[in-house]
């Protein structure tokens, strides 16, 4: 568990006592019952001290029970308060980044004015020079620079951000360490990503998840059942001429209701969010973390997730009758203004193998058309020149629409490249197909092992790619994904997710572009990259601050660990209650009914020590389990049956036997202290 500063330690201790307020505890029905029991026994102690009735319980017994009931409440409150303290400590470190900064706002055709960062508004343009902090979220419109994002991501290595690329967004609180940038502000005061982070890590505002609500219903149901059981014991005792005091009935009730999991359930959820934060994953709610543990289908972009992201040209293949230099020149025209890594790699390939032939003067007369996910084309237009580069089927449709001819070797070359796992890009000039660029993806090392682990978790993986089906099939088989979605447009992604959800599956998706935003919003779990567009981050319910798409595995494991921790501790708590029932029931009737001695299998020294030892054990077991609630039960990829068997064996059987051992040891301690 991360160490808290003295300030947050004091705040957590204060919140532990502040949450004894009935108005707060009424949101936690199990602990509210404990509060009523502790208050009632306290009143009984005061009565017995000042006006002791005949045949009252020993004062030391009533006082001890009351004190330990209050301790039970305090331990439950402490687990939640300290879990929240860890989140608030993280928020405090982020607030240090949000200190007031000045910014150079560009006004009146290039003039600069210094203004407080809080005066910046959406669409303002600012200049940031090396050594300065970026005052608000923005998009680079001019320049390239190295940025230190360690204050947010924890990674010491600077990252490169530049205009006209897929890595053009910058985050408030990060520091520019080289060059200078012109940045367009994309958020108003209080709306920046840093502001959202600060508010989101305030775990006290965490939403309850559906599973947690279901668990709460179960706990309330068990509490009502044991309340009825304890109430019926009163007339049963009168019938047997065995008077049961309120102190005994309250002790029995508190020990039998699921106080252990009732006191730890909030801490488990909050700690799940905090564990995600330690992995540099910002969850918008506890529901997002828990959903990660229930995912059935995972959609991953091929580029940047499965492959390294920079497809490299390995070959230019002109069709019959096309001069190679003419072909290379057409490719250079189509890629001249392409700022994507792919476009830059094509220009580097041309320069290395054929020499550059297009200059700025040639480009001035052209209108460049950026790549679009809808058309899957890019290129340029001029008075006597029209060049398009893109997916083979899109170029084919374009050529046919202009009454052009398709070379006979077109399909053969395209299929050959696709079958080897490459990506064919067709190039057309003035309605004529010139040839194909052979691009090759570099698969990330170790990605197959990650998919193997996901499969062991029972998760169906789907690769999303703009490639044609042949290329997609080859890469999917090589890396070991279960399925693929080829030639994926935003509409295709969205419709695929909706179709899977209609079948009852929970779907997760990673993305970083504006075109991913609809699918990220539709997915049950959407994970956006911090380096991605603002639209993607706003649509998702998780943001990876390290912008590492393969971290989805860690996200799912954190979610499964949260669910496992809650399930295991619930199993342990209910098993504990069953065991305590057999420990305490014989004790309370032992004085009036000696026949119950046969049920005193632990040979407890007296009814008072049996009841008090059970109450003490009920409080201390929560203290023992708090570190486990914070740390989480260790997760290993395995089937549901294996997980259930492991949980029942360790936490079910352990939950049954631990009260017998703990209560007996406490009974012996009370006996040695002369209290019984």
KOLDO-760591 format. One record per atom (N, C-alpha, C): residue in one letter; z, y, x. Coordinates in steps of 0.2 Angstrom, whole numbers, plus 5000, padded with zeros to 4 digits. Each point is the difference from the previous one (the first is absolute). Layout:
BEGIN
AZYX
...
***
This chain:
BEGIN
X500049945004
X500050064996
X500050065004
X499650054999
X499950065004
X500750044999
X500250035006
X500650035000
X499950074997
X500550024996
X500050064996
X500450055004
X499850075000
X500450055003
X500650014997
X500550045003
X500750014997
X499950044994
X499550044999
X499950044994
X499849954994
X499649965001
X499849954995
X500549954999
X500449985005
X500549954999
X500550044995
X500250065001
X500550034996
X499750014993
X499450024999
X499750014994
X500049934996
X499849945003
X500049944997
X500749984998
X500550015004
X500749994998
X500250044994
X499850075000
X500150044994
X499749974994
X499449985000
X499649974995
X500349944997
X500349965005
X500349944998
X500650014995
X500450065001
X500550014995
X499850044994
X499550045001
X499750054995
X499749954994
X499749945002
X499749964995
X500549964996
X500650015001
X500549974996
X500050044993
X499650054999
X499950044994
X499749954995
X500449994994
X499749964995
X499350024998
X499850065000
X499450034998
X499449975004
X500249985006
X499549975005
X500049934999
X500649975000
X500149924999
X499749974994
X500050054995
X499749974993
X499349985001
X499650025005
X499449985002
X500049935003
X500549975002
X500149945003
X500549964996
X499849974995
X500549974995
X500549955003
X499849965005
X500549955003
X500550045003
X499950055004
X500550045004
X500450044995
X499750024995
X500350044995
X500649964997
X499949934999
X500549964997
X500649995005
X499850005007
X500550005005
X500450065000
X499750064999
X500350064999
X500550004995
X499849984994
X500549994994
X500649965002
X499849945003
X500649955002
X500450035005
X499850045005
X500450035005
X500450054997
X499850044995
X500350064997
X500649974996
X499849944996
X500549974996
X500649975004
X499949975005
X500549975004
X500450055004
X499750065001
X500450065003
X500550024995
X499850014994
X500450024994
X500649955000
X499849945000
X500549945000
X500650015005
X499750015006
X500550015006
X500450064999
X499850064997
X500450064999
X500549984994
X499849964995
X500449984995
X500649965003
X499849955004
X500549955002
X500550045005
X499750055004
X500550035004
X500550054997
X499850034994
X500450054997
X500449964994
X499649964996
X500349974994
X499849935000
X500449965004
X499849935001
X500249964993
X499549974997
X500249954994
X500349945002
X500249964995
X500349945002
X499449955002
X500249955004
X499549955003
X499350035002
X500150065003
X499450035003
X499849965007
X499450015002
X499849975006
X500350045006
X500149965006
X500350045005
X499650065002
X500450055002
X499750075002
X499549995006
X500249965005
X499649995005
X499349974999
X500049954995
X499449974998
X499550054996
X500350034995
X499650054996
X499750065005
X500450025004
X499850055005
X499549985004
X500149945003
X499449975004
X499449994997
X500049974994
X499449994996
X499650074999
X500450054998
X499750064998
X499750035007
X500350005005
X499850035007
X499349965002
X500049944999
X499449965002
X499450014995
X500250014994
X499450024995
X499750075002
X500450045002
X499850075002
X499649995007
X500249965004
X499649985006
X499349974998
X500049964995
X499449974998
X499550054998
X500250054997
X499650064998
X499850045006
X500450015004
X499950045006
X499549975004
X500149935001
X499549965005
X499350014997
X499949994993
X499450004996
X499750075001
X500450054999
X499750075001
X499850015007
X500449985005
X499850015007
X499449975002
X499849944997
X499449975002
X499450044998
X500050034994
X499550054998
X500050065004
X500650035001
X500050075003
X499849995007
X500249955004
X499750005007
X499349985000
X499749964995
X499349995000
X499650064999
X500350044995
X499750074999
X500150055006
X500549995004
X500250045005
X499449995006
X499849945000
X499549995005
X499350034999
X499950004993
X499450034998
X500050085001
X500650024998
X500150085001
X500050025007
X500249965004
X500050015008
X499350015002
X499649954997
X499350005002
X499750074997
X500250024994
X499750064997
X500250065004
X500650005003
X500350055004
X499550015006
X499849955003
X499650015006
X499350024998
X499849994994
X499450034998
X500150074998
X500550024998
X500150074998
X500050055006
X500249975006
X500050035006
X499350035002
X499549964997
X499350015002
X499850064995
X500450014994
X499750044995
X500350075001
X500350025006
X500350065001
X499450065000
X500250064998
X499550054999
X499650015006
X499350005000
X499650015005
X499550064998
X499750035005
X499550054999
X499349975000
X499550034997
X499449985000
X499550055001
X499449995004
X499550055000
X499549994995
X500050044995
X499649994994
X499450055001
X499449974999
X499350035001
X499950044994
X499950075000
X499850044995
X499450055002
X499750034995
X499550055001
X499549985006
X499749954999
X499449985004
X500349995007
X500549965001
X500249985007
X500650035003
X500250054997
X500650035002
X500649964999
X500550005004
X500649965000
X500650044998
X500549974996
X500650034998
X500549955001
X500650025002
X500649955001
X500450004993
X500149954997
X500349994994
X500549945000
X500650014997
X500449944999
X499649944997
X500249945003
X499749944997
X500149994992
X500550034998
X500249994993
X499550054996
X499650045003
X499650054996
X499349965000
X499949955003
X499349975000
X499949964993
X499450014998
X499849974993
X499349965001
X499949954996
X499449965000
X499450045001
X499649985004
X499350035002
X500150055005
X500650025002
X500050055006
X499849975006
X499750045005
X499749975006
X500550035005
X500249965005
X500550025005
X499749975007
X500250035005
X499849985007
X500749985003
X499949945004
X500649975003
X499749995007
X500450025005
X499949995007
X500449955004
X499849985005
X500449955004
X500850025001
X500449954998
X500750025001
X500450024994
X499650014994
X500350024994
X500049954995
X500550004996
X500149954994
X499550024995
X499849954996
X499550014994
X500550024994
X499950054997
X500550034995
X500049964994
X499449984998
X499949974993
X499549955000
X499949954995
X499549955000
X499350045000
X499549975003
X499450035000
X499449965002
X499450025000
X499449975002
X499750045005
X499849975006
X499750035005
X499350024998
X499850065001
X499350024998
X499650025006
X500450015006
X499650025006
X500549985006
X499749965005
X500449985006
X500249935000
X500249985006
X500349945002
X500650005004
X500549964999
X500650015004
X500549945000
X500449995005
X500549955000
X500650024997
X500349964995
X500650024996
X500549955001
X500650035001
X500649965001
X500349994993
X500049944998
X500349984993
X500649965001
X500350005006
X500649965001
X500650024995
X500150064998
X500550024996
X500049974993
X499449984998
X499949974994
X499949925000
X499649985005
X499849935000
X500549975005
X500350035005
X500449975005
X499549975006
X499450014999
X499549985006
X499950065005
X500249985006
X499950055005
X499350025002
X499649965000
X499350015002
X499650054995
X499750055003
X499750054995
X499449974997
X499850034995
X499449984996
X499550055000
X499349985000
X499550054999
X499850024993
X500050064999
X499850024993
X499450055001
X499550004996
X499450045001
X499750014993
X499650065000
X499650014993
X499449964999
X499850004994
X499449964998
X500149925002
X500649984999
X500149925001
X500549984995
X500149935001
X500549974995
X500750015003
X500150045005
X500750015003
X500150075001
X499850044994
X500150075000
X500650034997
X500449964997
X500650034997
X500650005005
X500450064999
X500650015004
X500650014996
X500649985003
X500650004996
X500550055002
X500350034996
X500550055001
X500549975005
X500250045005
X500649985005
X499749975006
X499449985000
X499749975006
X499850065005
X499949985006
X499950055005
X499349995004
X499650065000
X499449995004
X500150015007
X499749955004
X500250015007
X499450015005
X499450014996
X499450025004
X499550044996
X499650045003
X499550044997
X500350044994
X499550024995
X500250044994
X499649984994
X500350014995
X499749974993
X500050064995
X499550004996
X500050044994
X500149954994
X500550014996
X500349954995
X500050044993
X499749964995
X500150024993
X500649974997
X500450044997
X500649984997
X499949964994
X500349944999
X499849964994
X500649994995
X500650045002
X500649994996
X500350074999
X500350014994
X500550064999
X500749995003
X500450055001
X500749995002
X500349954996
X500449955003
X500449954997
X499549944998
X499450005001
X499549954998
X499849965006
X500250025006
X499749975006
X500249925001
X499749975004
X500249935000
X500749995003
X500250055005
X500750005003
X500550014994
X499850054996
X500550014994
X500149944996
X499449974998
X500049944996
X500549945004
X499950005006
X500449955004
X500750014999
X500250065001
X500750025000
X500349994993
X499650014995
X500349994993
X500049924998
X499549975003
X499949924998
X500549965004
X500250025006
X500549965003
X500750014998
X500150054995
X500750014997
X500149944995
X500249945003
X500049944996
X500450004994
X500550054999
X500450014994
X499550014994
X499450025001
X499550014994
X499649944999
X500149945003
X499649945000
X500049984993
X499449984998
X499949974993
X500249935000
X500249984994
X500249935000
X499449964998
X499949945003
X499449965000
X500149954994
X499449984997
X500149954994
X500449945002
X500049975006
X500449945002
X500750025000
X500150075002
X500750025001
X500350014993
X499650034995
X500250014993
X500249934997
X499549955001
X500249934998
X500649975002
X500150015007
X500749985003
X500650044997
X499950064998
X500550044997
X500249974993
X499549984997
X500149974993
X500349945001
X499849955005
X500449945001
X500750015002
X500250055004
X500750025002
X500450024994
X499750044996
X500350034994
X500249944995
X499449954999
X500149944996
X500649965002
X500049995007
X500649965003
X500750034999
X500050075001
X500650034999
X500250004993
X499650004995
X500250004993
X500249934998
X499749955003
X500249934999
X500749995003
X500250025006
X500649995003
X500550044996
X499850064998
X500550044996
X500249964994
X499649974996
X500149964994
X500549945002
X499849975006
X500449945003
X500750025001
X500150065003
X500750025002
X500450024994
X499650034995
X500350024994
X500349944996
X499649955000
X500249944996
X500649965003
X500150025007
X500549965003
X500750034997
X500050064998
X500750034997
X500249964994
X499649994995
X500349954994
X500149935003
X499649985004
X500049935003
X500749995003
X500250055004
X500750005003
X500550014996
X500050044994
X500550004995
X500149944997
X499449964998
X500149944997
X500349955004
X500050005007
X500349965005
X500750035002
X500250054996
X500650035002
X500050035007
X499550025002
X499950035007
X499850075000
X500450045001
X499850085000
X499650025006
X499450024999
X499650035005
X500150085000
X500250025006
X500050085000
X499450035001
X499950064999
X499450045001
X499850005007
X500550005004
X499850005008
X499649945001
X500349944998
X499649945001
X499349994997
X500050034994
X499350004996
X499550045004
X500350065002
X499550055003
X499849975007
X500549975004
X499849965006
X499549954999
X500149964995
X499549944999
X499350034998
X500050054996
X499450034998
X499650035006
X500350045004
X499750035006
X499849955005
X500349945000
X499849955005
X499449964997
X500050004994
X499549954997
X499350044999
X500050064998
X499450044999
X499650015007
X499450015000
X499650005007
X500150065003
X500650025003
X500250065003
X499650005007
X499949945003
X499750015007
X499350025000
X499649974996
X499350035000
X500050064996
X500450014995
X500050074996
X500250065005
X500449985005
X500250065005
X499550015005
X499549955001
X499650005006
X499250014998
X499950004993
X499350004998
X499750075002
X500350054999
X499750075002
X499950005008
X500549985003
X499950005008
X499449965002
X499949944997
X499549965002
X499350044999
X499950034994
X499450044999
X499950065005
X500550035001
X500050065004
X499849985007
X500449955002
X499849975007
X499349985001
X499749974995
X499349985000
X499650065002
X500150064997
X499650065001
X500250025007
X500650005002
X500250025007
X499649965005
X500049934999
X499749965005
X499250015000
X499750024995
X499350025000
X499950075004
X500550044999
X500050065004
X500049995008
X500549955002
X500049985007
X499449985002
X499549974996
X499449985002
X499550054999
X500250064999
X499550064999
X499649994994
X500349974995
X499650004993
X500450034995
X499750054997
X500450054995
X499849974993
X500549974997
X500049984993
X500150054995
X499650014995
X500150054995
X500649994996
X500249934999
X500549984996
X500249935002
X500649984998
X500249935001
X499649954996
X499750024995
X499549964996
X499449985005
X499850055004
X499449985004
X500249955006
X500650005002
X500249955005
X500149934997
X500350004994
X500149944997
X499349974998
X499650044997
X499349984998
X499749965006
X500150035006
X499749975006
X500249925001
X500649994998
X500249935000
X499749954995
X499750034995
X499749964994
X499250005000
X499750025006
X499350015000
X499749935000
X499450004996
X499649934999
X499450015004
X499750065000
X499350015003
X500050065004
X499750005006
X500050055005
X499350025002
X499950074999
X499350025001
X500050045007
X499649995005
X500050035006
X499350025002
X500050075002
X499350025003
X499949965006
X499349985001
X499849975006
X500150045006
X499750064999
X500050055006
X500750035001
X500249995006
X500750035002
X500649964998
X499949954996
X500549954998
X499949935004
X499449984998
X499849935003
X499650015006
X499650055000
X499750025007
X500350065003
X499850015006
X500350065003
X499750074997
X499550004996
X499850064997
X499450035002
X499849995007
X499550035003
X499449955001
X499650004995
X499449955001
X499550035005
X499849965004
X499650025006
X499349975000
X499550055001
X499349975000
X499949965006
X499749944999
X499849965005
X499349995001
X499650024995
X499349995000
X499650044995
X499450035002
X499650044996
X499449954999
X499849994993
X499549954999
X499450034996
X499550035003
X499550034996
X499549954997
X499750024995
X499649954996
X499350015004
X499549954998
X499449995003
X499650074999
X499750025006
X499650074999
X500450065001
X500749995001
X500450065001
X500250015007
X499950065003
X500150015007
X500850015001
X500349975005
X500750005001
X500350075001
X499650045004
X500250075001
X500050044993
X499549994996
X500050034994
X500649984995
X500149935001
X500649974996
X500650035002
X500150015007
X500750025003
X500050084998
X499550035000
X500050084998
X500250004993
X499749964995
X500250014993
X500749984999
X500349955004
X500749985000
X500450065002
X499850045005
X500450055003
X500050064995
X499450014997
X500050054995
X500549994994
X500149934998
X500449984994
X500750015002
X500249995007
X500750005002
X500250065004
X499650055000
X500150065004
X500650044998
X500150004993
X500650034997
X500549964998
X500049935001
X500449954998
X500750005004
X500550024998
X500650015003
X500549945000
X499749944997
X500449944999
X500049975007
X500549955002
X500049965006
X499349965000
X499849984995
X499349965000
X499550045002
X499950064997
X499550055002
X500050025007
X500650015003
X500150025007
X499849955004
X500149934998
X499949955005
X499249995000
X499750014994
X499249995000
X499750055005
X500350075000
X499750055004
X500149985008
X500649975001
X500249985007
X499549945002
X499949964996
X499549945001
X499350035002
X499850054996
X499350035001
X500050035007
X500550045001
X500050045006
X500049955006
X500449955000
X500049955005
X499449965001
X499649984995
X499449965000
X499450035000
X499950064996
X499450034999
X500050085002
X500550035001
X500150075001
X499950044994
X500450055000
X500050044994
X499450054999
X499750014994
X499450045000
X500150054994
X500550004996
X500150054995
X500550055002
X499950065000
X500450065002
X500250044994
X500550055002
X500250044994
X499450044997
X499550025004
X499550044997
X499649964995
X499949935001
X499749964996
X500449994993
X500750005001
X500449994994
X500150064996
X499950065002
X500150064996
X499550004994
X499449975000
X499650004995
X500149944995
X500549965001
X500249944996
X500650014996
X500049974994
X500649994996
X500349935000
X500650005003
X500349935001
X500449984994
X499849934998
X500449974995
X500549955002
X500650024998
X500649955003
X500049944996
X500349955003
X500049934997
X500450014993
X499849964995
X500450004994
X500149934998
X500649984998
X500249944998
X499649974994
X499850054996
X499649984994
X499349995001
X499650045005
X499349985001
X500049965006
X500549995005
X500049965006
X499450025004
X499950075001
X499450035004
X500350065003
X499750015006
X500050075003
X499450025003
X499950065002
X499350025003
X499950075001
X499450025000
X499950075000
X499350024997
X499950064998
X499450024996
X499850075004
X499350005001
X499750065003
X499350014997
X499750055002
X499350024997
X499549945000
X500049965005
X499549955001
X500449935002
X500650004999
X500449945002
X500549984995
X500049944999
X500649974995
X500249945003
X500649995003
X500249945003
X500749984996
X500049934999
X500649974997
X500249945004
X500650005000
X500349945004
X500649974995
X500049945000
X500649974995
X499949934999
X500349974995
X500049934998
X499349984998
X499949945002
X499349984999
X499750004993
X500449984995
X499850004994
X499950074997
X500450045002
X499950074998
X499450035003
X499949995006
X499350035003
X499449964997
X500149944999
X499449964996
X499950044994
X500550014996
X499950034993
X499750075001
X500250045005
X499750065001
X499350005002
X499849965004
X499349995002
X499649984995
X500249954996
X499649984994
X499950054995
X500550044999
X500050064995
X499550055002
X499850005007
X499550055002
X499449965002
X499949944997
X499449975000
X499849975007
X500549995004
X499949985007
X500049925000
X499849975006
X500049935000
X500649975004
X500149944999
X500649975003
X499749955005
X500150015007
X499749965005
X500249934999
X499649955001
X500149934999
X500649975004
X500250035006
X500549975004
X500750044998
X500050044995
X500650044998
X500649954998
X499849954995
X500649964998
X500249955005
X499549985004
X500249955005
X500550035006
X499850065002
X500450045005
X500750014997
X500050034994
X500650014997
X500549944999
X499749954998
X500449934999
X500249985006
X499650005006
X500249985006
X500650035003
X500050074999
X500650045002
X500649984996
X499950004994
X500649994995
X500349935002
X499649955001
X500349935001
X500450005007
X499950045004
X500450015007
X500650044999
X500150034994
X500650044999
X499950075001
X499350025002
X499950075001
X499850044994
X499950065001
X499950054994
X499350035001
X499549984996
X499350035001
X500050074996
X499850055004
X499950074997
X499250015000
X499750014994
X499350025000
X499950075001
X499450025003
X499850075001
X499350014997
X499950054996
X499450024997
X499850075002
X499450025001
X499850075001
X499450014996
X500050054996
X499550024996
X499749954995
X500549964998
X499949944995
X499749945003
X500050005007
X499849945003
X500649965004
X500149944999
X500549965004
X499849995007
X500450035005
X499949995007
X500349945003
X500649984998
X500349955004
X500749994998
X500449965003
X500749994999
X500450015006
X500650034999
X500550015005
X500549944999
X500149965006
X500549955000
X500750025002
X500550014995
X500750025002
X500449945000
X500550005005
X500449945000
X500850024999
X500349974996
X500750014999
X500449965006
X500650035002
X500449975005
X500749984996
X500149944999
X500649974996
X500650015004
X500550034996
X500750015004
X500349945002
X500350005006
X500349935003
X500649994995
X500149944999
X500649974996
X500050014993
X499450034997
X499950014993
X500049934996
X499749955003
X500049944997
X500749974998
X500550015005
X500649975000
X500450044994
X499950074999
X500350044995
X499749974993
X499449984999
X499849984994
X500249934999
X500249965005
X500349934999
X500750014997
X500450055003
X500650024997
X500050024993
X499550044998
X500050024993
X499849944996
X499649965002
X499849944996
X500749964999
X500449995005
X500649964999
X500550044995
X499950065000
X500450044995
X499749994992
X499549975000
X499649994993
X499650064998
X499850045005
X499650064998
X499349995002
X499650014995
X499350005000
X499750065003
X499650005006
X499850055003
X499250014999
X499850074999
X499350024998
X499850055005
X499549995003
X499750055005
X499550054996
X500150065001
X499650054996
X499550035006
X499450004998
X499550035005
X499450024997
X499750055003
X499350034998
X499549965002
X500149955004
X499549955003
X499649964994
X499549985002
X499649954995
X500449945000
X499949964995
X500349934999
X500049955006
X499450005003
X499949955006
X500550025005
X500050075002
X500450025006
X500849994998
X500150024994
X500749994997
X500349935000
X499549964998
X500249935000
X500149975007
X499650025005
X500149975007
X500750035003
X500150064999
X500750035003
X500649974996
X499949994993
X500649984996
X500149935003
X499549965001
X500149935003
X500350005007
X499850055004
X500350005007
X500750025000
X500250054996
X500750025000
X500549964996
X499749974995
X500449954996
X500350034993
X499650054998
X500350034993
X499749954995
X500350014994
X499949954994
X499450024996
X499850075000
X499550024996
X499750075003
X499550024998
X499750075002
X499750034994
X500050075001
X499650044995
X499550045004
X499449985000
X499450035004
X499750064996
X499750055004
X499750064997
X500550034995
X500650015003
X500550034995
X499950074999
X499950034994
X500150074999
X500750014996
X500250065000
X500650024996
X500049964993
X499550004997
X500049974993
X500149935001
X499749965005
X500149935000
X500749995002
X500350035005
X500749995001
X500450014994
X499950054997
X500550014994
X499949954995
X499449984998
X499849954995
X500349935003
X500049985006
X500249945003
X500850004999
X500350055001
X500850014999
X500149994993
X499750034996
X500150004992
X499949924998
X499549975002
X499949934998
X500549965002
X500350005007
X500549965002
X500750014996
X500150074999
X500650014996
X500049984993
X499450004997
X499949974993
X500249925000
X499949975006
X500249935000
X500749995002
X500450055000
X500750005001
X500250005008
X499650025004
X500250005007
X500250075002
X500450015005
X500250065003
X499650015006
X499750065001
X499550015005
X500350065004
X499949995007
X500150055005
X499450025003
X500050065003
X499450035003
X500250055005
X499650005006
X500150055005
X499450045000
X500150075002
X499450045000
X500250075003
X499550045002
X500150065003
X499550064998
X499549984996
X499550054999
X500050024992
X499750064999
X500050024993
X499749954995
X499549975003
X499749954996
X500449944998
X500649995004
X500449954999
X500650024994
X500050064999
X500550034996
X500149964993
X499450004996
X500149964994
X500249935000
X499849975005
X500349935001
X500750005002
X500250045004
X500750015002
X500450014994
X499850054996
X500450014994
X500149954995
X499449964999
X500049944996
X500449945002
X500049995007
X500449945003
X500750004998
X500349954999
X500749994999
X500450035006
X499749995006
X500350035006
X499450035004
X500050065001
X499550045004
X500350035006
X499849985006
X500250025006
X499550055004
X500250065000
X499550055004
X500250015007
X499550015004
X500150025007
X500250075001
X500550025004
X500250075001
X499450045003
X499549975003
X499550035003
X499450014995
X500149974994
X499550014995
X500050064996
X499650004995
X499950074996
X500650014996
X500150064997
X500650014996
X499949974993
X499449994998
X499949974994
X500249925000
X499949975006
X500249935000
X500850005000
X500350045004
X500750005001
X500450024993
X499750044996
X500250024993
X499949944995
X499549965001
X499949954996
X500449945001
X500249995006
X500449945002
X500750004999
X500449955000
X500750004999
X500449985006
X499649995006
X500350005006
X499550035005
X500350035006
X499650035005
X500249975007
X499649985003
X500149975007
X500050065005
X500550025003
X500050065004
X499749985007
X499949945002
X499749985006
X499249994999
X499850004994
X499349994998
X499749945003
X500449944999
X499849945002
X499949954994
X499449994998
X499949964994
X500249935000
X500149975006
X500249935001
X500850004998
X500350065000
X500749994999
X500249984993
X499549994995
X500149974994
X500449945000
X499949965005
X500449945001
X500850015000
X500250065004
X500750025000
X500250024994
X499650044996
X500250034994
X500149944995
X499649955000
X500149944995
X500649965002
X500250005007
X500649965002
X500650044998
X500050075000
X500550044998
X500249994993
X499450004996
X500149994993
X500349934998
X499749955003
X500349934999
X500749995003
X500250045005
X500749995003
X500450044995
X499850054997
X500450034995
X500249964994
X499449974997
X500149954994
X500549945002
X499849975006
X500449955003
X500850015000
X500150065003
X500750025001
X500450014993
X499650034996
X500350014993
X500149934997
X499549965000
X500149934997
X500549965003
X500050005007
X500549965004
X500750024998
X500250075000
X500650024999
X500250004992
X499550004996
X500249984993
X500249934999
X499649955003
X500249935000
X500749995003
X500250045006
X500649995003
X500650034995
X499850064997
X500550034996
X500249954994
X499549984996
X500149964994
X500349935002
X499849975006
X500449945002
X500750015002
X500150065003
X500750025001
X500450014994
X499750034994
X500450004994
X500249944997
X499549955001
X500249934997
X500649975004
X499950015007
X500649975004
X500750034998
X499950074999
X500750044999
X500349984993
X499549984996
X500349984993
X500449945001
X499849955004
X500449945000
X500650015005
X500050055004
X500650025004
X500550034996
X499850054996
X500550044996
X500349984994
X499549964996
X500249984993
X500649955000
X500049955005
X500649965000
X500750045002
X499950055004
X500650035002
X500350044995
X499650034995
X500450054995
X500349964995
X499949934999
X500349964995
X500549955003
X500150015007
X500449955003
X500750004998
X500350065000
X500750014998
X500249974993
X499550014995
X500249984994
X499749924998
X499549985004
X499849944999
X499949965007
X500649965002
X500049975006
X499449955001
X499749984994
X499449955001
X499450035003
X500050075001
X499550035003
X500049995008
X500649985002
X500149995007
X499449955003
X499849954996
X499449965002
X499450035002
X499950064996
X499450045002
X500150055006
X500650015002
X500150045006
X499849975006
X499449995001
X499749955005
X500150045007
X500150065000
X500150035007
X500750015002
X500549974995
X500750005001
X500250075002
X499950054996
X500250075001
X500750004998
X500450055004
X500750005000
X500350024993
X499750054997
X500350024994
X499450044996
X500150004993
X499550044996
X499950075003
X500650045002
X499950065002
X499550015006
X500249955005
X499650005006
X499349984999
X499949954995
X499349984999
X499650064997
X500350044995
X499650054997
X499950065005
X500550025004
X499950055005
X499649985005
X500049945003
X499549985005
X499350004997
X499949984994
X499350014997
X499850075000
X500450044998
X499850074999
X499950035007
X500449995005
X499850025007
X499449975002
X499949944999
X499349975003
X499450034996
X500150014994
X499550044996
X499850065003
X500550045003
X499850065003
X499850005007
X500249955004
X499949995007
X499349975001
X499849964995
X499349975001
X499550054999
X500150054997
X499550064999
X499950035007
X500650015003
X500050035007
X499649965005
X500149934999
X499649965005
X499350004999
X499850014993
X499350004999
X499650065000
X500450065001
X499650065001
X499550005006
X500249985006
X499550005005
X499449964999
X500149944996
X499449964998
X499650044995
X500350044995
X499650044996
X499650055003
X500350035005
X499650065004
X499549975004
X500149945004
X499549975004
X499549964997
X500249974994
X499549964997
X500049925002
X499949964996
X499949935001
X499449995004
X500049965006
X499449995004
X499549974996
X499450025000
X499449974996
X499649965005
X499849954998
X499549955003
X499549984995
X499350015002
X499549984996
X500049934998
X500249984993
X500049934998
X499950004992
X499949954998
X499949994992
X500650024996
X499850014994
X500650024995
X500549945000
X499849944999
X500449945000
X500550005006
X499750015006
X500450005006
X500550055000
X499850064998
X500550064999
X500549994996
X499949974994
X500549994995
X500549955002
X499749945003
X500549955003
X500450035005
X499850045005
X500450035005
X500550054997
X499850044995
X500550044997
X500549964997
X499949954996
X500549964996
X500549975005
X499749975006
X500449965005
X500450055003
X499850065003
X500450045004
X500550044996
X499750044995
X500350054996
X500449974994
X499649954997
X500349974994
X500649955002
X499949965004
X500549955003
X500650045003
X499750055005
X500550045003
X500450044996
X499750034994
X500450044995
X500549964997
X499949934999
X500549964996
X500649985005
X499849995006
X500649985004
X500450055004
X499750065001
X500350055003
X500650034997
X500150004993
X500650034996
X500649955001
X499849935000
X500549955001
X500450015007
X499550015005
X500350015007
X500450075001
X499650054997
X500350075001
X500750014996
X500049974994
X500650014996
X500649965002
X499849945003
X500549965003
X500450035006
X499550035004
X500350045006
X500450064998
X499850034995
X500350064998
X500749984997
X500049954996
X500649974997
X500549985006
X499849975005
X500449985005
X500350075004
X499650055000
X500250065004
X500550034995
X499950014994
X500550034995
X500749965000
X499949935001
X500649965000
X500450015007
X499750015005
X500350015007
X500350075000
X499750054996
X500350075000
X500650004995
X500149954997
X500649994995
X499950044994
X499450014998
X499950034993
X499949964994
X500149935002
X500049954994
X500649955000
***
